[in-house]
Amino acid sequence: MTCGVQLGSQHRRRGIRLVAGLVCAAVAWSASADPVFHAVKPDEIAWKEIRRSPRLLRAMIHGEQENAGPFTFRVRAAAGHRLPPHTHPDERVITVLEGTYWSAVGDTWDDSKLIAFPAGSFYVVPAGVPHYSAVLEGETTFQESGTGPSRNDMIPQPAK
């Protein structure tokens, strides 16, 4: 049994184009609806030793600082670690995971300006703002995120 409706060739071509368009849209949607999921569990973190004394370890968690796009790394630092005044071309977001991380804003090191950020603390350093940090006791682990390409631009310090 047929419905008795016949489509002319022009209507048939429109129908085919419509179906083809819908298929293309569905394929494009399915590709974008399933983004790459990236996860790292604690036992999968690949720590790399940067310095032995005082001990400093770093692990890239997501992306790379040198490449375009977001990146996140973790740092595990022992007492005595000091990062002299520097800037970044991008905003940095820091979360202290363990221990206490000390940080301050300024282009010259000044111990009296250091602020203690205990585990659970979160702070943001805007792009271009000079800052410095230290681990004064025990061991500290923090996570830092930014947008690359990025770098550390060290600020020359006066001779002592």
N, CA and C of each residue as an Amber inpcrd file, in Angstrom:
protein
   480
   0.8340000  -1.1660000   0.0000000   0.0000000   0.0000000   0.0000000
   0.8840000   1.2350000   0.0000000   0.5640000   2.1920000  -0.7910000
   1.3080000   3.4380000  -0.8310000   0.3820000   4.5640000  -0.4530000
   0.9660000   5.6680000  -0.0700000   0.1580000   6.7970000   0.3490000
  -0.3460000   7.5960000  -0.8400000   0.1460000   7.2990000  -2.0150000
  -0.3530000   7.9700000  -3.1960000   0.2680000   9.3370000  -3.4250000
   1.2710000   9.7440000  -2.6330000   1.9110000  11.0390000  -2.8310000
   3.2180000  10.8050000  -3.5640000   3.4110000  11.4950000  -4.6270000
   4.6610000  11.3790000  -5.3710000   5.3730000  12.7260000  -5.3100000
   6.6420000  12.6500000  -5.0390000   7.4340000  13.8750000  -4.9800000
   8.1180000  14.0910000  -6.3130000   8.1360000  15.3180000  -6.7530000
   8.8660000  15.6510000  -7.9640000  10.3580000  15.6140000  -7.6850000
  11.1690000  15.6170000  -8.7310000  12.6160000  15.5210000  -8.5570000
  13.1760000  16.6800000  -7.7370000  12.5900000  17.8670000  -7.8590000
  13.0580000  19.0200000  -7.0880000  12.8270000  18.7830000  -5.5970000
  11.6600000  18.2600000  -5.2240000  11.3680000  17.9850000  -3.8100000
  12.2390000  16.8570000  -3.2850000  12.5020000  15.8610000  -4.1530000
  13.3560000  14.7490000  -3.7680000  14.7700000  15.2550000  -3.4500000
  15.3050000  16.1440000  -4.2940000  16.6470000  16.6870000  -4.0690000
  16.7000000  17.4900000  -2.7720000  15.6660000  18.2940000  -2.5090000
  15.6210000  19.0400000  -1.2390000  15.6020000  18.0920000  -0.0550000
  14.8270000  17.0380000  -0.1520000  14.7440000  16.0480000   0.9250000
  16.0830000  15.3850000   1.1710000  16.7690000  15.0510000   0.0760000
  18.0850000  14.4200000   0.2140000  19.0740000  15.3940000   0.8490000
  19.0470000  16.6580000   0.4210000  19.9400000  17.6550000   1.0130000
  19.6300000  17.8450000   2.4910000  18.3530000  17.8620000   2.8340000
  17.9660000  18.0220000   4.2360000  18.4780000  16.8600000   5.0700000
  18.3010000  15.6420000   4.5880000  18.7780000  14.4600000   5.3220000
  20.3040000  14.4950000   5.4290000  20.9930000  14.8460000   4.3400000
  22.4580000  14.9210000   4.3620000  22.9190000  15.9700000   5.3770000
  22.2490000  17.1110000   5.3980000  22.5950000  18.1530000   6.3650000
  22.3930000  17.6970000   7.7950000  21.2980000  17.0010000   8.0350000
  21.0360000  16.4950000   9.3890000  22.0790000  15.4630000   9.8020000
  22.4880000  14.6010000   8.8730000  23.5110000  13.6000000   9.1800000
  24.8330000  14.3000000   9.5230000  25.2270000  15.3040000   8.7240000
  26.4680000  16.0450000   9.0050000  26.4060000  16.7300000  10.3600000
  25.2600000  17.3510000  10.6580000  25.1040000  18.0220000  11.9550000
  25.1980000  17.0240000  13.0940000  24.5950000  15.8550000  12.9260000
  24.6300000  14.8340000  13.9790000  26.0530000  14.3400000  14.2040000
  26.8120000  14.1480000  13.1160000  28.1930000  13.6970000  13.2450000
  29.0260000  14.7690000  13.9600000  28.8730000  16.0240000  13.5590000
  29.6170000  17.1120000  14.2040000  29.2520000  17.2210000  15.6760000
  27.9720000  17.1150000  16.0050000  27.5350000  17.1980000  17.3980000
  28.1130000  16.0500000  18.2040000  28.0950000  14.8360000  17.6600000
  28.5920000  13.6950000  18.4300000  30.0800000  13.8310000  18.6840000
  30.8190000  14.4120000  17.7300000  32.2550000  14.6080000  17.9400000
  32.5070000  15.6300000  19.0420000  31.7190000  16.6930000  19.0960000
  31.9340000  17.7150000  20.1180000  31.3100000  17.3450000  21.4540000
  30.3520000  16.4350000  21.4580000  29.6860000  16.0550000  22.7000000
  30.5240000  15.0720000  23.5120000  31.5900000  14.5540000  22.9340000
  32.4230000  13.5840000  23.6250000  33.8570000  14.1070000  23.7050000
  34.1040000  15.1780000  24.5030000  35.4580000  15.7300000  24.5900000
  36.3830000  14.7400000  25.2950000  37.6590000  14.9360000  25.0980000
  38.6460000  14.0800000  25.7500000  38.6130000  14.3770000  27.2440000
  38.4400000  13.3550000  28.0260000  38.3870000  13.4710000  29.4800000
  39.7760000  13.1840000  30.0130000  40.3210000  14.1050000  30.8090000
  41.6660000  13.9350000  31.3460000  41.5940000  13.8930000  32.8630000
  42.1030000  12.8450000  33.4330000  42.1100000  12.6990000  34.8880000
  43.4470000  12.1100000  35.3270000  43.8980000  12.5100000  36.5050000
  45.1270000  11.9830000  37.0750000  44.8370000  11.6250000  38.5280000
  45.0830000  10.3720000  38.8700000  44.9160000   9.9300000  40.2560000
  46.2490000  10.0790000  40.9780000  46.2040000  10.2210000  42.3150000
  47.4450000  10.4770000  43.0650000  48.5780000   9.4980000  42.7570000
  48.2730000   8.2140000  42.5920000  49.3330000   7.2310000  42.3350000
  49.8570000   7.2800000  40.8940000  49.2560000   8.1220000  40.0520000
  49.6950000   8.2630000  38.6610000  50.5570000   9.5150000  38.4440000
  50.7510000  10.2980000  39.4790000  51.5220000  11.5310000  39.3520000
  53.0060000  11.1960000  39.1750000  53.5950000  11.7480000  38.1280000
  55.0100000  11.5060000  37.8280000  55.8480000  12.6830000  38.3260000
  56.3650000  12.5460000  39.5410000  57.1830000  13.6020000  40.1360000
  58.5810000  13.5740000  39.5310000  59.1290000  14.7650000  39.2370000
  60.4950000  14.8830000  38.7260000  61.2800000  15.7730000  39.6730000
  62.4590000  15.3070000  40.0420000  63.3050000  16.0910000  40.9300000
  63.9100000  17.2640000  40.1700000  63.7090000  18.4620000  40.7110000
  64.2430000  19.6800000  40.1120000  65.5390000  20.0830000  40.8240000
  65.5520000  19.8440000  42.1370000  66.7130000  20.2140000  42.9550000
  66.7630000  19.2650000  44.1500000  67.9830000  18.9380000  44.6070000
  68.1280000  18.0280000  45.7490000  68.1250000  18.7320000  47.0900000
  68.7080000  19.9410000  47.1380000  68.7990000  20.6120000  48.4340000
  68.5780000  22.1160000  48.2830000  67.5780000  22.6590000  48.9380000
  66.4880000  21.9010000  49.5460000  65.6580000  21.2090000  48.4660000
  65.1300000  20.0700000  48.8310000  64.4430000  19.2040000  47.8760000
  63.2700000  19.9240000  47.2150000  63.1920000  19.7630000  45.8750000
  62.1260000  20.3740000  45.0870000  61.7110000  19.4000000  43.9980000
  60.4340000  19.0200000  44.0050000  59.8690000  18.1190000  43.0000000
  58.7470000  18.8310000  42.2610000  58.5870000  18.4900000  40.9920000
  57.5070000  19.0820000  40.1940000  56.8650000  17.9920000  39.3480000
  55.5430000  18.0980000  39.1670000  54.8090000  17.1460000  38.3320000
  53.8130000  17.9050000  37.4660000  53.9160000  17.7340000  36.1630000
  52.9090000  18.3110000  35.2650000  51.6670000  17.4350000  35.3730000
  50.5380000  18.0690000  35.6420000  49.2710000  17.3560000  35.7970000
  48.4490000  17.4410000  34.5110000  48.5110000  18.6150000  33.8730000
  47.7130000  18.8260000  32.6620000  48.3900000  19.8790000  31.7840000
  48.5350000  19.6040000  30.5060000  49.1220000  20.5600000  29.5780000
  50.6010000  20.7740000  29.8470000  51.1370000  21.7870000  29.2060000
  52.5420000  22.1690000  29.3820000  52.6190000  23.6910000  29.4230000
  53.4090000  24.2120000  30.3110000  53.5400000  25.6580000  30.4820000
  54.0150000  26.3370000  29.1910000  54.8360000  25.6630000  28.4080000
  55.4030000  26.2590000  27.1960000  54.4190000  26.2840000  26.0310000
  53.3540000  25.4890000  26.0930000  52.4080000  25.3710000  24.9850000
  51.1780000  26.2430000  25.1930000  50.4990000  26.5590000  24.1050000
  49.2590000  27.3320000  24.1890000  48.1920000  26.5120000  24.9040000
  47.4430000  27.1610000  25.7760000  46.3340000  26.5050000  26.4640000
  46.5540000  26.3790000  27.9550000  45.5580000  25.8230000  28.6340000
  45.6540000  25.6920000  30.0910000  46.6930000  24.6540000  30.5120000
  47.2890000  24.8750000  31.6760000  48.2190000  23.9020000  32.2470000
  48.0780000  23.9190000  33.7630000  48.4350000  22.8030000  34.3740000
  48.4380000  22.6730000  35.8350000  49.6320000  21.8180000  36.2270000
  50.3450000  22.2560000  37.2540000  51.4260000  21.4380000  37.7870000
  51.3510000  21.4410000  39.3030000  52.0350000  20.4840000  39.9000000
  52.1590000  20.4280000  41.3590000  53.6290000  20.5510000  41.7180000
  53.8660000  21.1470000  42.8730000  55.2190000  21.2940000  43.3960000
  55.2270000  20.7570000  44.8210000  56.2570000  19.9910000  45.1380000
  56.4970000  19.5200000  46.5090000  57.8680000  20.0670000  46.8960000
  57.8950000  20.9280000  47.9090000  59.1330000  21.6140000  48.2810000
  59.4090000  21.4570000  49.7710000  60.6870000  21.3050000  50.0900000
  61.1210000  21.1590000  51.4850000  61.4690000  22.5190000  52.0720000
  61.5220000  22.5550000  53.4020000  61.9190000  23.7800000  54.1070000
  63.2300000  24.3000000  53.5350000  63.2990000  25.6180000  53.3650000
  64.4810000  26.2380000  52.7870000  64.2730000  26.6310000  51.3270000
  63.2210000  26.1130000  50.7070000  62.9300000  26.4880000  49.3160000
  62.5400000  27.9570000  49.2500000  63.1380000  28.6910000  48.3160000
  62.8060000  30.0990000  48.0980000  62.7150000  30.3270000  46.5940000
  61.6400000  30.9490000  46.1530000  61.4930000  31.3410000  44.7540000
  61.5530000  32.8620000  44.7210000  62.6730000  33.4300000  44.2130000
  62.8630000  34.8900000  44.2210000  61.7840000  35.6290000  43.4330000
  61.7090000  36.9490000  43.6040000  60.6970000  37.7430000  42.9020000
  60.7160000  37.5010000  41.3860000  59.5180000  37.3380000  40.8430000
  59.3460000  37.0500000  39.4270000  57.9250000  37.4120000  39.0040000
  57.6850000  37.3810000  37.7210000  56.3380000  37.5950000  37.1790000
  56.0440000  36.4950000  36.1640000  54.7810000  36.4590000  35.7360000
  54.3330000  35.5610000  34.6710000  53.4720000  36.3890000  33.7170000
  53.4430000  36.0420000  32.4390000  52.5820000  36.7700000  31.5080000
  51.1130000  36.3920000  31.6460000  50.8300000  35.3690000  32.4430000
  49.4590000  34.8970000  32.6340000  49.0860000  34.9170000  34.1150000
  47.7910000  34.8880000  34.3840000  47.2940000  34.7820000  35.7600000
  47.6470000  33.3940000  36.2910000  48.0110000  33.3170000  37.5720000
  48.3140000  32.0360000  38.2130000  47.3450000  31.8050000  39.3590000
  46.8580000  30.5780000  39.4410000  45.9230000  30.1620000  40.4830000
  46.6290000  29.0910000  41.3120000  46.7630000  29.3280000  42.6140000
  47.5160000  28.4350000  43.5000000  46.6060000  27.8970000  44.6000000
  46.6930000  26.5790000  44.8060000  45.9820000  25.9170000  45.8970000
  47.0160000  25.1530000  46.7090000  47.0760000  25.4170000  48.0070000
  48.0140000  24.7150000  48.8830000  47.3430000  23.4140000  49.3180000
  48.0030000  22.2840000  49.0110000  47.4290000  20.9650000  49.3000000
  47.9130000  20.3890000  50.6270000  49.1880000  20.6280000  50.9560000
  49.7700000  20.1230000  52.2090000  50.7720000  21.1410000  52.7320000
  50.9100000  21.2060000  54.0390000  51.8910000  22.1020000  54.6390000
  51.4600000  23.5610000  54.5590000  52.4390000  24.4530000  54.6680000
  52.1860000  25.8980000  54.5970000  53.1210000  26.4990000  53.5610000
  52.5460000  27.2750000  52.6570000  53.3160000  27.9650000  51.6190000
  53.2800000  29.4490000  51.9440000  54.4180000  30.0820000  51.9250000
  54.5400000  31.4990000  52.2420000  54.7360000  32.2690000  50.9510000
  53.9920000  33.3560000  50.7720000  54.0960000  34.1280000  49.5400000
  53.8640000  35.6040000  49.8210000  54.3720000  36.4480000  48.9270000
  54.1920000  37.8930000  49.0620000  54.2330000  38.5230000  47.6780000
  53.7050000  39.7250000  47.6100000  53.7230000  40.5070000  46.3740000
  54.7800000  41.5840000  46.5220000  55.5750000  41.7710000  45.4810000
  56.6020000  42.7980000  45.4920000  57.7570000  42.4130000  44.5930000
  58.5210000  43.3970000  44.1480000  59.6310000  43.0970000  43.2490000
  60.9690000  42.9600000  43.9610000  60.9680000  43.1320000  45.2960000
  62.1670000  42.9410000  46.1110000  61.8170000  42.0390000  47.2930000
  62.6750000  41.0610000  47.5570000  62.4030000  40.1180000  48.6510000
  62.3740000  40.8530000  49.9900000  61.3080000  40.5760000  50.7630000
  61.1660000  41.1600000  52.0940000  60.4610000  40.1250000  52.9610000
  61.2230000  39.4740000  53.8730000  60.6540000  38.4380000  54.7400000
  59.4310000  38.9320000  55.5100000  59.4130000  40.2020000  55.8890000
  58.3170000  40.7230000  56.7200000  56.9810000  40.7780000  55.9580000
  57.0120000  40.6820000  54.6450000  55.7730000  40.7350000  53.8500000
  55.1950000  39.3530000  53.5420000  55.9540000  38.2980000  53.8610000
  55.4750000  36.9420000  53.5630000  54.1870000  36.6390000  54.3350000
  53.2310000  36.0590000  53.6430000  51.9380000  35.6700000  54.2350000
  51.8710000  34.1500000  54.2250000  51.4660000  33.5510000  55.3480000
  51.3410000  32.0980000  55.4500000  50.0260000  31.6410000  54.8240000
  50.1310000  30.6660000  53.9250000  48.9530000  30.0460000  53.3170000
  48.9700000  28.5640000  53.6930000  48.2000000  28.1780000  54.7270000
  48.1800000  26.7770000  55.1560000  47.3960000  25.8990000  54.1700000
  47.5010000  24.5900000  54.3470000  46.7960000  23.6270000  53.4920000
  45.3220000  24.0200000  53.3760000  44.8090000  23.9690000  52.1570000
  43.4350000  24.3590000  51.8960000  43.3040000  25.7810000  51.3860000
  44.3940000  26.5630000  51.4830000  44.3590000  27.9520000  51.0080000
  44.3600000  28.0030000  49.4830000  43.7920000  29.0880000  48.9870000
  43.6750000  29.3410000  47.5560000  43.9950000  30.8100000  47.3250000
  44.8140000  31.1090000  46.3370000  45.0350000  32.5170000  45.9970000
  45.3540000  32.6530000  44.5150000  45.1710000  33.8680000  44.0020000
  45.3680000  34.1680000  42.5870000  46.3870000  35.2940000  42.4670000
  47.3580000  35.1090000  41.5870000  48.3370000  36.1520000  41.2900000
  48.0380000  36.6280000  39.8640000  47.5980000  37.8740000  39.7000000
  47.2980000  38.3830000  38.3600000  48.5370000  38.4250000  37.4620000
  48.3150000  38.3770000  36.1700000  49.4040000  38.4530000  35.1930000
  50.2430000  39.7070000  35.4200000  51.5650000  39.5330000  35.3600000
  52.4640000  40.6690000  35.4610000  52.7480000  41.1790000  36.8580000
  52.1240000  40.6080000  37.8860000  52.3320000  41.0830000  39.2570000
  53.5690000  40.3990000  39.8620000  54.5700000  41.1730000  40.2940000
  55.7550000  40.5730000  40.9100000  55.3890000  39.9000000  42.2380000
  55.9260000  38.7060000  42.4480000  55.6600000  37.9710000  43.6890000
  56.8180000  37.0120000  43.9620000  56.8700000  36.5100000  45.1990000
  57.9060000  35.5670000  45.5950000  57.3320000  34.6480000  46.6580000
  58.0310000  33.5440000  46.9210000  57.4760000  32.5640000  47.8600000
  58.5750000  31.7350000  48.5100000  58.1650000  31.0260000  49.5610000
  59.1170000  30.2150000  50.3190000  58.3970000  29.1210000  51.0900000
  59.1780000  28.1050000  51.4590000  58.7260000  27.0880000  52.4080000
  59.6300000  27.2650000  53.6190000  59.0490000  27.6690000  54.7330000
  59.8460000  27.9810000  55.9170000  60.0190000  26.8080000  56.8720000
  59.0960000  25.8390000  56.8140000  59.1910000  24.6860000  57.7120000
  58.5260000  23.4690000  57.0800000  59.0490000  22.2890000  57.4030000
  58.4540000  21.0510000  56.9080000  58.4950000  20.9320000  55.3950000
  57.4640000  20.3050000  54.8630000  57.3380000  20.1250000  53.4150000
  55.9780000  20.6610000  52.9810000  55.9220000  21.2500000  51.8020000
  54.6950000  21.8440000  51.2760000  54.4250000  21.2890000  49.8870000
  53.1510000  21.0270000  49.6210000  52.7250000  20.6480000  48.2710000
  51.6510000  21.6290000  47.8430000  51.8290000  22.2030000  46.6470000
  50.8130000  23.1080000  46.1220000  50.5760000  22.8070000  44.6490000
  49.4300000  23.2390000  44.1870000  49.0580000  23.0790000  42.7850000
  48.9040000  24.4600000  42.1700000  49.4450000  24.6290000  40.9700000
  49.4080000  25.9270000  40.2960000  48.9040000  25.7420000  38.8700000
  48.0120000  26.6400000  38.4540000  47.4490000  26.5840000  37.1050000
  47.6140000  27.9290000  36.4180000  47.7170000  27.8850000  35.1050000
  47.8320000  29.0950000  34.2980000  47.4610000  28.7930000  32.8660000
  47.7610000  29.7330000  31.9870000  47.4720000  29.5680000  30.5650000
  48.7360000  29.8710000  29.7750000  49.1660000  28.8970000  29.0000000
  50.3830000  29.0510000  28.2160000  50.1170000  29.6060000  26.8340000
  51.1920000  29.9790000  26.1430000  52.5570000  29.7860000  26.6040000
  52.9100000  30.7590000  27.7240000  53.6600000  30.2600000  28.6940000
  54.0040000  31.0700000  29.8510000  55.4570000  30.8230000  30.2400000
  55.8870000  31.5760000  31.2330000  57.2650000  31.4590000  31.7040000
  57.3850000  32.1720000  33.0530000  58.5370000  32.0170000  33.6940000
  58.8950000  32.7670000  34.8960000  59.8770000  33.8370000  34.4660000
  59.5150000  35.1000000  34.6450000  60.4180000  36.1990000  34.3410000
  61.0040000  36.6870000  35.6650000  62.2500000  36.2890000  35.9310000
  62.8930000  36.6310000  37.1900000  63.2400000  38.1180000  37.2310000
  63.0940000  38.7100000  38.4090000  63.3820000  40.1420000  38.6030000
  64.7430000  40.2520000  39.2780000  65.6860000  40.9430000  38.6360000
  67.0190000  41.0900000  39.2440000  66.9090000  41.7430000  40.6330000
  67.6820000  41.2160000  41.5700000  67.6660000  41.7160000  42.9350000
  68.9240000  42.5300000  43.2160000  68.8100000  43.5520000  44.0770000
  69.9990000  44.3450000  44.4130000  71.0380000  43.4860000  45.1280000
  72.2930000  43.8080000  44.8950000  73.3800000  43.0900000  45.5600000
  73.3460000  43.3760000  47.0490000  73.6700000  42.3780000  47.8450000
  73.6620000  42.5380000  49.2960000  75.0440000  42.7520000  49.8220000
